[in-house]
């Protein structure tokens, strides 16, 4: 992780290029844990309103919450 910022209901986590070298399942679990931490802080009584975006250094999205709910986390499979 190289940076974290928030924007309303969303936390935006910037990751380095090394993120892509981690196995898919590890990246997915990291993203799920990041979302869970944010949801516990931001909206513990309505966790699906907390959103996560995982971006690389040039702000391309490589994971995060799906539009249907904050808890539905995805990461690129690569």
N, C-alpha and C positions, 0 to 999 in steps of 0.2 A: 504494500500500500504506500502510495506516495503523497496522498492528500485526501482530505475529507472536507466537504462543505455542505451546508443545508440550504434548501430553497423551499419554503413552505412546508408541505407534508413530506418532501423528498430529501433524502440524504444522498449525496453524490460522492462516490468513492472512486478515486483515481488510482489505478494500478500500473505497475511498470510492465515492460515487455515480458518479464519473467513469469507473469501470470499465465501466459499461454503455454508454458512448459510444464505446468502442473497438470496432473491427470484430471479429466473431466469431473469425476466424482468428488475429488478434493475441492476443485473450484466451486462446484455446486454447493457443497457443504459450507464452505467459507462464506459464500453469498447468503445462504440461508441463515447462518449464524449472525452475520452482519445485520440482516434485516430484523432478526429477532431482537437483537440488542437495541436497534433504533425504535422498533415498535414498543418495546418495554419502556423506553424513555419518552417517546413522542406521544403515544396514544394507547396506554395500557388497557383502556376499556373499549377501544375500537381499533384493534391492531391492523386490520386490513386497510385503514386509511393511511398508514405509514408506508411510504414508497422508497424503494432503493434503486439507484442507477449505478452500475459499474462501468466506468469508462477508462480508456487508455489515455496516454499523455496528450494525444491530439483530439480528445473529447469524443472519439467514436465509441458508441455504446457496445459493450461486450457482455452485458448481463444486467439483471435487475428484476424488478417487479413487472408482471404482466398487467395489461389494462383492466382485467376483470377483478383484480384484488392484489393488494400489496404482498400477501403471503405466497402468491404464485410466482416463485422465483425461477428464472432461467439463466443459463450461461451458454455462450457459444460452444459448440461441441468440438470444433477443430480437431 
